[in-house]
Amino acid sequence: MQANNTILEAPPKVGSEIQRLRLQHNLTLEQLAVKSGVSKSILSQIERDLSNPTLATIWRITKALESPLEDILSVKEGTTCFEKLSQNATPEVMSEDSGFRLKILGTLNTVSTVQWYEFTAEPKAELVSEAHGTGSLESLTLCSGELTVIVGDETQYICKGDTLRFRTDVAHRLKNEGKEKTHGFMVNLL
């Protein structure tokens, strides 16, 4: 008779991720217990990986933390906390005139709420954007050069060191009308 050489993989340890999310939401164990319907003592045991919770229990906790169940279950113990992209691996988009270049610094899992970019704009380059949705806001900070920002019928000029925040729930344009290359950072809150 042959021995079974199957190695059973241990279930994922979700405790530290649940604790991280709880603290991120500024919740005490007691507050999370009330929100999730899972007792404070069980939550404490789960966070310390002293308990092997059922899927239903994890589901109730993730609903209370407003976090997708699959994110908590996919956390791998011992995985690295870094994601490094080389300069040529950082995704980039360009304006139609190819003079406005945006390096995408944000991650895919935040793209529906927050987007951030490093950008450069050659002289005379223009970036035309449609409305981003109700309540959206953009924040631009210039490291060098100058930029004209046109939102609807309003125009604002910014230069090196300035930060400009503006609504993006209407069409808007960014133009480098100067003679030097412009460099800065852009954050979109959607």
Backbone bond lengths (Angstrom), bond angles and torsions (degrees), N, CA, C in turn:
res aa  C-N    CA-C-N  psi(-1)  N-CA   C-N-CA  omega(-1)  CA-C   N-CA-C  phi
1 M - - - 1.438 - - 1.526 108.84 -
2 Q 1.320 117.00 132.05 1.455 122.47 -177.95 1.516 110.75 -88.57
3 A 1.332 115.84 142.11 1.464 120.45 177.58 1.523 109.35 -77.76
4 N 1.294 115.46 145.84 1.460 120.54 178.20 1.521 108.52 -80.40
5 N 1.332 117.70 117.47 1.459 122.75 -177.72 1.522 112.54 -94.03
6 T 1.319 117.28 14.17 1.458 120.44 -179.90 1.522 109.47 -69.44
7 I 1.300 115.35 129.11 1.457 120.59 176.98 1.521 107.37 -96.65
8 L 1.308 116.00 122.41 1.455 120.04 179.13 1.511 108.92 -82.12
9 E 1.305 114.86 126.39 1.460 120.24 179.09 1.518 108.97 -82.57
10 A 1.312 115.85 135.26 1.457 121.07 179.14 1.524 109.58 -69.84
11 P 1.325 116.40 148.29 1.465 117.95 177.59 1.524 110.11 -64.16
12 P 1.322 117.20 155.92 1.464 118.68 -178.70 1.522 111.05 -64.23
13 K 1.327 115.21 142.77 1.463 120.70 175.43 1.517 106.60 -88.82
14 V 1.312 115.58 113.44 1.455 121.14 -172.97 1.527 112.54 -104.61
15 G 1.316 116.80 -6.03 1.452 120.97 -173.03 1.513 115.27 -56.98
16 S 1.326 117.16 -47.87 1.471 119.37 -176.97 1.523 111.31 -67.13
17 E 1.338 117.86 -32.99 1.460 120.47 178.23 1.534 110.76 -71.04
18 I 1.311 117.19 -40.12 1.467 120.35 176.49 1.518 109.92 -63.55
19 Q 1.326 117.10 -42.86 1.466 120.18 178.24 1.528 110.82 -63.05
20 R 1.341 117.19 -42.71 1.463 120.88 179.29 1.526 110.63 -59.93
21 L 1.327 116.64 -44.96 1.468 120.57 179.61 1.530 111.70 -66.73
22 R 1.324 116.81 -38.88 1.471 120.62 178.91 1.527 110.04 -61.72
23 L 1.325 116.51 -45.68 1.460 121.01 179.98 1.528 110.91 -68.00
24 Q 1.323 116.41 -36.04 1.466 120.87 177.91 1.532 110.51 -61.58
25 H 1.331 116.34 -34.40 1.466 121.74 178.42 1.536 111.76 -87.45
26 N 1.335 116.77 4.95 1.476 122.13 -179.51 1.521 112.01 55.98
27 L 1.323 116.51 44.05 1.454 121.58 179.27 1.519 110.52 -108.61
28 T 1.323 116.73 140.69 1.462 121.13 170.86 1.527 107.50 -81.75
29 L 1.316 116.69 167.75 1.469 119.68 175.52 1.526 110.16 -58.84
30 E 1.324 116.20 -40.35 1.462 120.64 -179.78 1.530 111.65 -63.10
31 Q 1.333 117.13 -42.63 1.465 120.62 179.38 1.526 111.17 -65.23
32 L 1.344 116.70 -41.13 1.464 119.57 177.86 1.526 110.27 -66.62
33 A 1.323 117.17 -35.82 1.471 120.82 177.97 1.525 110.25 -60.53
34 V 1.329 116.78 -45.46 1.462 120.95 179.59 1.525 110.33 -64.13
35 K 1.335 116.58 -44.68 1.465 121.28 -177.93 1.524 113.28 -66.47
36 S 1.337 116.20 -36.33 1.461 120.15 -173.49 1.524 113.97 -97.00
37 G 1.324 116.72 -20.99 1.464 119.67 -174.87 1.513 112.79 80.06
38 V 1.339 117.32 10.64 1.463 122.81 177.07 1.528 106.50 -103.07
39 S 1.327 117.39 132.48 1.467 120.15 -174.63 1.527 111.81 -61.58
40 K 1.332 114.09 152.60 1.463 121.34 -179.75 1.526 111.08 -59.45
41 S 1.322 117.41 -40.85 1.471 119.96 -178.61 1.529 111.19 -67.18
42 I 1.329 117.42 -38.50 1.473 120.48 177.54 1.525 109.61 -66.81
43 L 1.344 116.99 -43.66 1.470 120.07 177.79 1.519 111.11 -58.04
44 S 1.313 116.65 -43.32 1.463 121.10 179.15 1.530 110.58 -60.34
45 Q 1.323 116.01 -43.95 1.473 119.92 178.75 1.527 111.43 -64.66
46 I 1.342 116.99 -39.87 1.467 121.03 179.54 1.519 110.01 -64.29
47 E 1.334 117.28 -45.90 1.467 120.64 -178.65 1.526 112.01 -62.31
48 R 1.318 116.93 -29.49 1.474 120.55 179.36 1.527 111.43 -93.44
49 D 1.321 116.69 8.41 1.471 123.82 -178.92 1.526 111.89 54.62
50 L 1.336 115.48 37.88 1.456 121.38 176.36 1.524 111.19 -100.13
51 S 1.326 115.91 -1.93 1.450 121.72 -178.70 1.521 108.44 -133.31
52 N 1.321 115.80 147.67 1.451 121.43 176.52 1.523 106.90 -107.34
53 P 1.352 117.67 88.97 1.465 120.61 -172.82 1.527 112.53 -68.52
54 T 1.310 114.38 153.67 1.464 119.90 175.41 1.529 109.08 -73.78
55 L 1.301 115.83 163.23 1.462 121.13 177.58 1.528 110.06 -61.17
56 A 1.326 117.48 -38.01 1.466 121.30 179.48 1.529 110.64 -63.01
57 T 1.323 117.38 -39.10 1.463 121.40 179.19 1.521 110.69 -66.72
58 I 1.322 116.75 -45.00 1.465 120.37 178.65 1.519 109.84 -63.46
59 W 1.326 116.61 -39.47 1.465 120.53 178.98 1.521 110.21 -60.45
60 R 1.346 118.87 -45.32 1.466 121.93 179.58 1.528 110.76 -62.52
61 I 1.313 117.25 -38.67 1.474 121.12 179.70 1.526 110.02 -67.49
62 T 1.335 117.30 -45.23 1.467 119.91 -178.55 1.522 111.38 -65.80
63 K 1.321 117.52 -35.10 1.473 120.14 176.23 1.528 109.70 -63.83
64 A 1.324 117.57 -42.80 1.466 121.51 179.57 1.527 111.16 -66.04
65 L 1.335 116.73 -31.91 1.474 121.55 179.51 1.523 112.37 -90.26
66 E 1.337 116.82 -0.08 1.462 122.58 -179.55 1.528 111.22 53.11
67 S 1.326 114.63 46.13 1.458 121.22 -178.90 1.525 108.81 -127.75
68 P 1.333 117.84 139.17 1.469 119.43 179.38 1.529 112.09 -62.39
69 L 1.304 115.44 135.14 1.462 122.00 179.71 1.528 111.36 -53.86
70 E 1.334 116.61 -42.46 1.468 119.91 -176.16 1.537 112.27 -64.41
71 D 1.342 117.50 -28.84 1.463 119.56 178.25 1.519 111.48 -65.85
72 I 1.314 116.82 -40.80 1.465 120.00 -179.71 1.526 110.59 -71.85
73 L 1.323 117.10 -39.11 1.462 119.94 -178.75 1.521 112.87 -73.52
74 S 1.337 117.49 -21.08 1.467 119.61 -177.73 1.520 112.69 -90.59
75 V 1.336 118.25 -2.62 1.465 120.66 179.15 1.522 108.01 -66.61
76 K 1.293 116.33 126.99 1.462 121.98 179.55 1.517 109.61 -105.05
77 E 1.315 115.75 126.85 1.455 119.92 178.54 1.526 109.02 -64.88
78 G 1.295 115.99 135.67 1.457 120.26 177.85 1.511 114.18 83.28
79 T 1.335 118.05 2.06 1.460 118.04 177.71 1.516 108.99 -71.98
80 T 1.279 114.84 154.32 1.453 120.00 -176.83 1.522 111.40 -69.53
81 C 1.307 115.59 152.10 1.457 119.26 179.53 1.526 110.57 -96.38
82 F 1.324 117.49 6.75 1.460 121.30 -178.09 1.523 111.36 -113.48
83 E 1.310 115.00 146.13 1.454 121.41 167.86 1.523 105.20 -132.35
84 K 1.311 116.65 111.11 1.458 120.79 -176.64 1.514 109.70 -109.38
85 L 1.331 114.96 128.92 1.453 120.60 175.86 1.519 107.87 -115.16
86 S 1.308 116.53 130.93 1.461 118.88 176.45 1.525 108.71 -70.09
87 Q 1.299 116.66 164.02 1.459 121.16 -176.83 1.525 112.08 -54.30
88 N 1.309 116.81 -42.45 1.470 119.00 -177.67 1.526 112.66 -81.28
89 A 1.342 118.75 -5.68 1.460 121.41 177.90 1.530 112.23 -98.50
90 T 1.332 117.30 -9.60 1.460 120.62 178.36 1.523 108.23 -73.13
91 P 1.343 117.64 123.04 1.470 119.96 -177.85 1.530 111.73 -60.20
92 E 1.306 115.42 146.24 1.465 121.31 -176.90 1.522 109.61 -140.58
93 V 1.337 115.72 143.04 1.463 120.95 174.04 1.519 108.06 -124.98
94 M 1.338 115.90 157.37 1.465 120.88 -178.12 1.520 110.44 -128.40
95 S 1.323 114.05 154.67 1.466 120.72 173.78 1.525 108.75 -70.50
96 E 1.310 116.14 168.93 1.461 120.39 178.95 1.522 112.17 -58.94
97 D 1.348 117.02 -34.42 1.469 119.81 -179.98 1.538 112.49 -85.31
98 S 1.317 117.21 3.07 1.473 125.01 179.05 1.528 113.93 63.76
99 G 1.312 118.38 6.62 1.462 120.82 -178.37 1.509 114.09 -93.63
100 F 1.331 116.91 -15.19 1.459 121.95 -179.96 1.518 106.81 -109.65
101 R 1.344 118.16 114.47 1.460 122.19 -176.28 1.522 109.58 -116.13
102 L 1.323 116.28 129.88 1.458 121.83 179.32 1.524 109.92 -118.12
103 K 1.334 117.03 119.59 1.463 121.59 172.60 1.518 107.16 -87.32
104 I 1.318 116.15 126.78 1.459 121.48 -177.36 1.528 108.37 -82.82
105 L 1.329 116.02 109.75 1.457 121.22 -178.05 1.526 112.19 -94.69
106 G 1.320 117.20 -20.71 1.466 121.57 -178.57 1.513 112.04 -75.34
107 T 1.328 115.04 167.92 1.461 121.39 179.16 1.523 110.32 -99.43
108 L 1.309 116.45 160.56 1.464 121.21 -179.13 1.525 112.54 -63.16
109 N 1.353 116.95 -33.40 1.459 117.50 -176.12 1.525 113.48 -76.78
110 T 1.342 119.17 -3.75 1.466 120.71 176.33 1.524 112.56 -113.77
111 V 1.314 117.66 0.10 1.465 121.50 -171.06 1.533 113.41 -60.40
112 S 1.315 118.72 -25.79 1.462 119.99 -179.22 1.526 112.97 -80.42
113 T 1.330 118.20 -12.50 1.463 120.64 -179.52 1.525 113.80 -122.96
114 V 1.331 116.81 -37.29 1.467 121.27 -177.91 1.528 108.44 -138.88
115 Q 1.329 115.14 132.14 1.463 120.58 174.39 1.518 106.90 -129.87
116 W 1.333 117.50 136.33 1.449 117.97 175.66 1.512 110.89 -138.22
117 Y 1.340 113.06 147.86 1.453 121.22 -170.95 1.521 110.56 -140.62
118 E 1.325 115.35 153.99 1.458 122.41 162.54 1.519 104.01 -105.35
119 F 1.329 117.40 136.10 1.459 117.86 -177.24 1.524 111.66 -132.98
120 T 1.336 114.10 156.46 1.460 122.86 169.33 1.520 106.53 -131.70
121 A 1.326 114.62 147.53 1.467 119.49 178.37 1.513 108.14 -136.82
122 E 1.306 116.11 120.43 1.458 121.72 176.39 1.533 108.70 -68.89
123 P 1.341 118.19 159.04 1.471 120.00 175.20 1.537 109.80 -53.91
124 K 1.306 115.58 135.76 1.474 125.48 179.24 1.527 113.75 75.14
125 A 1.332 118.62 1.92 1.469 120.99 179.01 1.524 110.10 -73.50
126 E 1.340 115.50 149.95 1.453 120.80 -178.72 1.528 109.75 -140.98
127 L 1.329 115.44 135.95 1.464 122.07 176.09 1.523 107.16 -114.28
128 V 1.324 116.66 118.38 1.459 122.39 -179.55 1.528 107.30 -105.52
129 S 1.347 115.90 128.32 1.469 120.72 -178.91 1.515 110.84 -127.06
130 E 1.313 115.21 138.95 1.464 121.15 172.13 1.531 108.04 -75.18
131 A 1.320 116.72 171.25 1.461 121.73 176.77 1.528 109.73 -60.90
132 H 1.336 116.25 140.92 1.470 121.14 -179.42 1.517 113.78 -93.21
133 G 1.320 118.73 -8.23 1.460 120.76 179.39 1.520 111.75 122.96
134 T 1.303 115.55 158.02 1.458 122.61 -177.16 1.526 111.39 -56.03
135 G 1.322 115.46 130.43 1.463 121.01 176.67 1.517 115.16 81.20
136 S 1.322 118.58 1.28 1.469 120.08 -177.79 1.521 110.65 -73.93
137 L 1.319 114.94 151.88 1.452 122.60 -175.42 1.522 108.99 -141.13
138 E 1.320 116.13 142.68 1.463 120.97 177.49 1.517 108.47 -122.20
139 S 1.313 116.25 143.63 1.450 122.13 177.44 1.523 107.84 -126.97
140 L 1.350 116.07 123.26 1.472 122.15 179.48 1.516 109.43 -113.91
141 T 1.304 117.26 135.50 1.457 122.15 172.54 1.522 107.46 -126.99
142 L 1.337 116.54 125.85 1.459 120.54 -178.97 1.524 110.62 -97.47
143 C 1.320 114.99 131.42 1.471 122.10 175.45 1.523 110.69 -94.43
144 S 1.338 116.47 -28.54 1.464 121.14 177.52 1.523 109.11 -156.00
145 G 1.326 114.72 155.91 1.458 120.60 176.87 1.512 113.38 81.71
146 E 1.324 114.76 -160.87 1.461 122.02 179.45 1.515 108.66 -142.85
147 L 1.326 115.85 160.03 1.452 120.65 -174.78 1.521 109.56 -148.38
148 T 1.325 115.67 142.14 1.459 122.10 173.40 1.523 106.65 -104.10
149 V 1.330 116.35 128.96 1.460 121.92 179.87 1.525 107.69 -116.11
150 I 1.333 116.07 123.25 1.459 121.84 -178.24 1.523 107.68 -118.35
151 V 1.345 115.68 116.57 1.465 121.85 179.36 1.521 106.64 -119.68
152 G 1.325 116.45 111.55 1.457 119.74 -175.37 1.512 109.24 61.44
153 D 1.339 117.27 -120.27 1.464 122.19 179.77 1.528 112.90 -99.96
154 E 1.333 117.63 3.05 1.464 121.21 -176.87 1.523 111.04 -102.44
155 T 1.342 115.84 145.98 1.463 122.08 -179.08 1.518 109.27 -127.75
156 Q 1.328 116.11 140.31 1.462 122.52 176.93 1.531 108.18 -137.24
157 Y 1.324 117.12 142.59 1.469 122.21 178.65 1.520 108.13 -111.80
158 I 1.334 116.07 136.65 1.462 120.22 175.17 1.517 109.06 -131.57
159 C 1.332 115.69 156.04 1.460 120.58 178.67 1.524 109.35 -136.67
160 K 1.321 115.90 179.61 1.460 123.75 -176.30 1.535 111.22 -43.37
161 G 1.332 115.25 128.24 1.454 121.58 178.12 1.520 114.44 91.98
162 D 1.330 118.04 -15.13 1.461 121.29 -179.11 1.527 111.37 -81.99
163 T 1.329 114.66 150.38 1.465 122.03 169.83 1.518 106.89 -122.73
164 L 1.309 116.53 134.23 1.461 122.16 179.62 1.520 108.04 -127.52
165 R 1.325 115.54 129.38 1.464 121.47 175.55 1.521 107.87 -113.62
166 F 1.330 116.01 137.29 1.462 118.71 -177.52 1.518 111.28 -154.32
167 R 1.326 114.96 156.53 1.457 122.22 177.48 1.523 110.30 -67.01
168 T 1.309 115.69 142.53 1.465 119.36 176.28 1.524 111.19 -125.21
169 D 1.340 115.66 24.29 1.463 118.48 176.27 1.523 111.02 -86.54
170 V 1.341 115.82 10.79 1.468 123.83 172.20 1.527 107.42 -132.61
171 A 1.319 116.58 162.30 1.471 120.12 177.91 1.528 109.03 -59.81
172 H 1.330 116.84 146.18 1.462 121.23 -178.37 1.525 110.12 -150.45
173 R 1.353 114.82 159.49 1.468 120.31 -178.36 1.519 109.47 -137.07
174 L 1.318 115.17 147.22 1.457 122.88 174.11 1.520 106.63 -119.85
175 K 1.330 117.00 127.50 1.467 120.76 -177.64 1.518 109.98 -130.99
176 N 1.333 115.38 136.66 1.459 120.55 171.40 1.525 106.53 -97.80
177 E 1.324 116.38 99.02 1.457 120.92 -179.89 1.522 111.59 -94.16
178 G 1.349 115.87 1.97 1.460 120.61 179.79 1.520 112.53 -82.24
179 K 1.338 115.07 -175.28 1.467 121.09 -178.68 1.520 112.88 -101.92
180 E 1.336 117.07 -4.63 1.463 119.89 178.80 1.525 110.98 -120.75
181 K 1.307 115.48 160.63 1.453 122.01 179.27 1.534 109.25 -65.07
182 T 1.309 116.33 140.40 1.452 122.99 178.40 1.526 108.87 -103.65
183 H 1.338 115.79 141.72 1.458 121.39 179.45 1.521 108.11 -135.83
184 G 1.340 117.26 137.22 1.452 119.99 178.45 1.510 113.13 -171.81
185 F 1.331 113.95 -168.75 1.462 122.09 -178.86 1.519 109.68 -128.50
186 M 1.309 116.00 145.79 1.460 122.81 -176.56 1.527 108.27 -133.21
187 V 1.339 116.18 134.19 1.467 121.67 174.96 1.515 107.29 -126.07
188 N 1.321 116.70 128.80 1.471 122.70 176.33 1.512 108.59 -109.89
189 L 1.334 116.05 124.19 1.463 121.91 173.92 1.518 107.31 -104.24
190 L 1.316 116.04 115.73 1.469 121.30 -174.07 1.517 111.80 -102.71
